[in-house]
Amino acid sequence: MKFSVERDVLADAVAWVSRAVPARPPVPVLAGVRIVVDAAGTVTLSSFDYEVAARSEFAAEVDTEGEALVSGRLLREIANALPHKPVQFVLDGTKVSVTCGASRFTLATMPVDQYPNLPDLPERTGVVDGAALQQAVAQVTSAASRDETLPILTAVRLEIEGSTISLLATDRYRLALRELEWKPAKSDVSTVALVRAKTISDTAKALGSGEVDLSLGEGTGVDLIGFSAGGLVTTSQLMDGDYPPVRRLFRDENPITAVVRTQDLIDATRRVSLVAERNSSVRLAFAEGEVVLDAGQTDDAQASEALEATLSGDPITVAFNPQYLLDGLGALSTEYVQFGFLQETKPVEFVGLDKPGGTVAAEFRYLLVPIRITS
């Protein structure tokens, strides 16, 4: 095996596949990245942790075809540290030499014949805009649970119905829903998939803008989802289980609504939450023309701030976990946020507005359970 490639091309490819290299591999060979070089001038890097697989293909100047398995961690660190010059790989016996300018590294190889076969990419289900996917995933994944004792809630639920994809995530205290349009291969497609939030988040960030092929189907005995764009491919096992029927928690109407400028509320929340002790709340008291934020329940420190607000309905006071409040506000891409209330103890809905009284940006909705206010 012998080939040469530009440093930046190599670094991008290694960064992609290293995502699926496990930190604590169940078997030693899974700590490696497999390098396959063919006579047509294509180099394929791949990694696998039995759940997520990643592949990257790039063109190179190939002298000799072949394959090798080397440490994924070392390959990533070396690729990032190399100067911006052509990089040459040469397999010599059980060693791979990496030469770039005056820099030279030697990596030991692992037994490539013991490396498992990666699952095949399922048939393409449709095409989605990468930038829209990245934004949608970022909006909902903050609401996914990090508690591995309830693994089903660490997933993002994808509901695909015709030309619409809905992404939902919840940790029981908040719920995020984002809908986006895509181009399905078949107009009557209708399916549901549960994807680990971390997997879809890392994948959407790495793929960036441009068209992304989305594939759903049967792999080697398990349901798979696949994403591919520009020579980058990743597949992931889908999670099993019954996701709670959370979509019905969104109300058709809210008897009380309030509108506040989004960035002003973000800034004020950050300021008053400086005095909020761990696990304590920030209270928002909505009245005609204003909302007053306050935090701090001890004699040591308190904070309050008033902002302009437009209220429709009776005055209402709610208390939120400040980080959950900031996550919901930060996910909005609109100048204003509209809160929808039923009563002080019921979940509060966040939606975006371009201006007070304007059209609701209904593609993203966030529901947050308030903290009970103690007198």
N, C-alpha and C positions, 0 to 999 in steps of 0.2 A: 504494500500500500504506500503510495506516494502522491501527494497533491499539494498545490499552492492555492491560496485564497487571500483576499484582502482582509485586513485585521477587523474592520468594522462589520463586514459581512459575517465573519466568524463569531464575533462578540454577540451580535444580535441573535444568531442561531443558537449559540450556547445558552444565552440568557433565557430563550424560550424553552428549551428542553430541560434546563436545570430546575424548572418549577416542579417537575414531576419526580425529581430525585429525592427519595425519602431521607429525612434527617437520621432516622433510626431504622435502617432497612431490615426486614425480617430475614433476608438471606443476603450474604455479602455482595453478590453480583448486581443487586438492585441499586447499589451505591454508584454504579457506573453509568456512563453514557456510551451508547453503541455508535460507532462510526462505520458507515458502509460507503465505499467508493466504487462507482461503476465505470465501465470503459466509455460510457457516453458523456462523461464529464460532470456527473451529478454526485454530490456528497449528501448523504442522509444521516442526520444525528437523531437519536431516539432515546427516550427514557420511559420508565414504567415503575409504578409502585403497587401493581395489582388492582388499583382503582382508577387512577388517572394515567393516561399515556400521552406523551407529547412527541411530535416529529417535526423536523425542520429540514427542508431541502434547499440547496443552493448550488449554483454552477461554480466549477473550479477548474483549474488547469491540472488535469489528471495525467500522471506518467504511468502509474501502476494501480490497477484496481485491487481491492481487498477489503478487509474489515478488522476492527479491533474494538476492545472494550476497555475504557480507562476511567479513572476516578472522576465523577461528575463535579465534585467540589473543587478539586485541583484544576480541572479544565476550565471551570468558570472563573476562578481567581486568576489563572494565567491569561485567559483571553481578555479579561478586563485590564490587566497590567501591561499588556504588550504595547510597544510603540506603534504608531500609525504607518506601518509598512507591510508588505506582503508577508504572509505566514506560510511556512512549509512544514508539512507533516510527513514523516517517514517511519514506517514500521520496519524494525530490524529485530527479528527473533521475538523476544518477549518484551521489548521496549519500543515506545513510540517517542521519537524526538520531535520537538516543536522548536523551529528556528524562525526568528523575526529580527532582522537587522543583526545587531551584535548580541542579542539575547538568545539563549538556548536552554531548553528544558528537556528533561528525559522523564517519561512517565512509564511506570510498570503497567503491563496489561493484565486483565483478568480473563478467565476462561470464557470466551464469547459463546462457545457451544452450550454453556449452562444458562445463558440469558433467555428468559421466556419470550415467546412470540407475542408481539403486540396485537391487540384486537384490530380487526379491519374497520375502516370508517364506514358507518352505515350509509345507505342510499340517501342522497341529498333530499331534504324535505322542503327547503326553500332558501331564500336569500334575505338578509336583513342588513340595514345600514349599520356599519360598525360604530359610528359616532353616536347614533341613537341608542344602540344596544349598550354602549359604555355608560351613557348618561342614565338610562333606565335601571341598569344593574346597580350603579352607585346610589341611586335614590332609594332602592328597596332593601339593599343588603344591610344597611345600618340597623334595620328593624329585626333582622334574623337573630335567633338566639345563639349564644356562645356556650350554652350549658349542654355538655355532651351526655348528661343523664337523660335528656329528652332529645335524642338525635334527630327526630323528624322535624323539629323546629329550627334546626341548624341549616335547613334546606330553603331554597327558593322554589316556589311552585310556579311552573310555567303552564299556563292554560292557552292552548293554541286552537283558535276557532276561525277558520277561513283566513282572512287577511289580517287578523288581529292577534297579537301575542299579549297576554296579561301576565305580569310578574307579581307575585304576592310573597310577603315575608312577615313573620310575627314572632315575638318572644313572649307572648301572653299579656304584655303591658302596652304594646304598641303594634300597629299593623300598617303596612305600607302596600299600596297598589299602584302599579304603573302599567299603562296600556300603550302599545306602539304598533304601527303598521309595518307589514313586511310583505314579501312576494313569495307566496307558497308555490311549490311545484304543482300541487293539485288544489283547485279552488275549494273542494269539500273537506279539506284536512281538518280533523278534530281529534285532539289528543291532550294528555296531561303528563307532565314530567316533573320529578322532584330532583333538583340538582343541588349539591352542596354549595352553600353561599360562598365559601372561600374559593372553590373551584371556578365558579362562573365569574366571580369578581376578578380574580387574577387573569382569567382568560380574556375577558372583555377589555381590561386595561392594556394587556399586551398586544391584542389585535388592533386596537386603535380605530381610525376611520377607514373608509373604504367598504366595499361589499364583503360580507361574511356569509359563507355557506353554513347553514344549520342542518344537521342530520340527526334523525332519530330512528332507531330500529334495533333489531336483534343482533347482538354480537356473539361471542363465544359463550352461549348459554345464559347471558344476562342482558338486560336492557341497557342500551348505551345512548349517550348523546355525544355528538361530535360537532366541533367548530373548525373551520378551515378558511384560510385567506393568505394569499401571497406566499405559498410554500410552507406555511405554518399550519400544523394540524394538531388537535388535541381531542381525545375521547375520554369520557368519564362514565363509570357505572352510575346508573340512576338509583336513588334511594327507594327502598320499599316502605310501605306503611300508609296509613290513612291520615292525610293532612286534615286538620280541623276545618270545618266549613265556615271560614272566617269572612268570606266575601259578604255574607248576609248581614254582617255587623254594621256595614255602611248604611246610613239612613237615607231615605228618599228626600226628606225635608228636615230642617232644623228650626224650631220655633224662635231661637235666639241666635243672632249672628253678630259678629264684630269684625271690623276690618282695620288692620294696622299696617304701616309700612314695614316690610320684612326686615330690611337691614337695620332700621332703627331698633326694632325689637330684639334682633340678634345682639346688637351692641349693648343694649340696656340689660339684657339677661346676663351677658358675660360680666358686666360690672356688678350688678347686685348679687350675683351668685358667688362673688369673691368672699362674702361673709357667711355663706351657707355651709354648715358643717356637713360632713359625710352623711349621705342618705337623707339629708333634709331637703326641703322643697323651696321653690320660688313661687310666691303667690301672685296671681294676676287678678286685680279687681277691675272689672269693666263697668263703666258708668257712661252716661251720655257725654260724648265728646272726648273721653280719655280712658286710658288704662293705667293703673298704678301698680308697679311691680315692687314687691318687698321681700326681703329675706333676712335671716338672722333672728333666732328666737331667744338668745341669751343676752345678758347685760354686757357681754364683751364687745359685741359688734352687731349693728343692724345696718341695712341699706334700703333705700327706696328710690324710685324714679318714676315720673309720670310721662306718658307719651300721648300724642294725639291719636284718637281712635274714633271710629264711627260705629255706633251700637244700634242694632235693630232688635227691640224686645226689652225685657226686664233686665235691670242690672244683675250681674252675676260675678261671683268670685270663685276661682279654681286655683289649685296648687299642682305644680308639676315637678317631676325630677328635672333639674335644669339641663342635664346632658341630653335627655330624651327630647326635651323641648327644642334645644339647639339642633339636634339631628334632624328633626322634622322641618324646622325653618330653613336649615342649610340645604335640604334636598329640593326646596322650591327654587324655581328659576324665574320667578315673577317679582315685580316691584312690591306687590302687596300680598298679604296673607289674609284669608277669611277664615275665622273660626266659626264652627257650627256647634251649638250647645243644645242639649235637651234639659239637663239639670246638673247641679254641681258635682254629683258623684258618677255621672255617666260619661263614657268616652267622648272626647272632643275631636271633631273632624277639622283637619287643616286642608285647605285648597288654595290654589294660587289665583291672583287677580292682576290684571295689568293696571287697573285703576279702581278706586271706590265706585261701586255701581256698575263696573264693567263685566265682561263675560268671564265666567269661571273657567279656568284651565283644568278641565276635568280628567285629563290623562293621568295626573298624579294625585293621589289622595292618601292622607296620613291620619291615622286614628290613634289617639293617645289617652290612656286611662289616667285620670287625675288622682292625686294623692288626697286622702281624706283629711280635711282640715280639722284640727283639734283646737278647741277653744281654751 
